[in-house]
């Protein structure tokens, strides 16, 4: 038998051993749900800004206007080509 299948077999076996060892080591560890929750003390930023309240809406409105202008220009070009 050539070396290729043996190498694949060994790699597959090492992966199986690693998975089995990880399952064995973590078998009795239970994680409390409260440990995965964020800390309520750090819910808000220090300066009082909240998520969407701190968003700069002027920049978003400007991007929307630019997108509308480009869309109108592209529609004009498409209509010219179709005639």
C-alpha positions as CSV (number, residue, x, y, z in Angstrom):
1,X,0.0,0.0,0.0
2,X,1.3,3.5,-0.8
3,X,2.0,6.2,1.7
4,X,-0.9,8.4,0.6
5,X,-3.7,6.4,2.2
6,X,-1.7,5.8,5.3
7,X,-1.2,9.5,5.8
8,X,-4.9,10.2,5.4
9,X,-5.7,7.4,7.8
10,X,-3.3,8.8,10.4
11,X,-4.6,12.3,10.1
12,X,-8.2,11.1,10.4
13,X,-7.3,9.0,13.5
14,X,-5.6,12.0,15.1
15,X,-8.7,14.1,14.6
16,X,-10.8,11.4,16.1
17,X,-8.5,11.2,19.1
18,X,-8.5,15.0,19.6
19,X,-12.4,15.1,19.5
20,X,-12.7,12.2,21.9
21,X,-10.2,13.8,24.3
22,X,-12.1,17.1,24.2
23,X,-15.4,15.4,24.9
24,X,-13.9,13.5,27.8
25,X,-12.3,16.6,29.4
26,X,-15.5,18.7,29.1
27,X,-18.1,16.1,29.9
28,X,-19.1,17.3,33.4
29,X,-18.6,21.0,33.1
30,X,-21.9,22.9,33.2
31,X,-21.9,26.5,32.2
32,X,-24.4,28.7,34.1
33,X,-26.4,30.8,31.7
34,X,-25.8,34.0,33.8
35,X,-22.1,33.8,33.0
36,X,-22.8,34.2,29.3
37,X,-25.0,37.3,29.9
38,X,-23.4,40.8,29.7
39,X,-22.7,42.6,32.9
40,X,-25.7,44.9,33.6
41,X,-23.4,47.6,35.0
42,X,-21.9,48.2,31.6
43,X,-25.2,48.3,29.7
44,X,-24.9,52.0,28.9
45,X,-22.0,54.1,27.9
46,X,-20.5,56.5,30.4
47,X,-21.4,59.6,28.4
48,X,-25.0,58.5,28.2
49,X,-25.2,57.9,24.5
50,X,-27.2,54.9,23.4
51,X,-26.8,52.8,20.3
52,X,-29.0,54.5,17.6
53,X,-29.3,57.7,19.5
54,X,-25.6,58.4,18.8
55,X,-25.8,57.8,15.1
56,X,-25.0,60.7,12.8
57,X,-28.2,60.9,10.7
58,X,-26.9,63.7,8.5
59,X,-24.3,61.4,7.0
60,X,-26.9,58.7,6.4
61,X,-29.3,61.2,4.7
62,X,-26.5,62.5,2.5
63,X,-25.6,58.9,1.4
64,X,-29.3,58.3,0.6
65,X,-29.5,61.4,-1.5
66,X,-26.3,60.5,-3.4
67,X,-27.8,57.0,-4.0
68,X,-31.0,58.5,-5.4
69,X,-29.1,60.9,-7.7
70,X,-27.0,58.0,-9.0
71,X,-30.2,55.9,-9.6
72,X,-31.9,58.6,-11.6
73,X,-28.8,59.2,-13.7
74,X,-28.5,55.4,-14.4
75,X,-32.2,55.3,-15.4
76,X,-31.6,58.1,-17.9
77,X,-28.6,56.3,-19.4
78,X,-30.6,53.0,-19.7
79,X,-33.5,54.8,-21.4
80,X,-31.1,56.4,-23.9
81,X,-29.6,53.0,-24.8
82,X,-33.0,51.3,-25.2
83,X,-34.1,53.8,-27.9
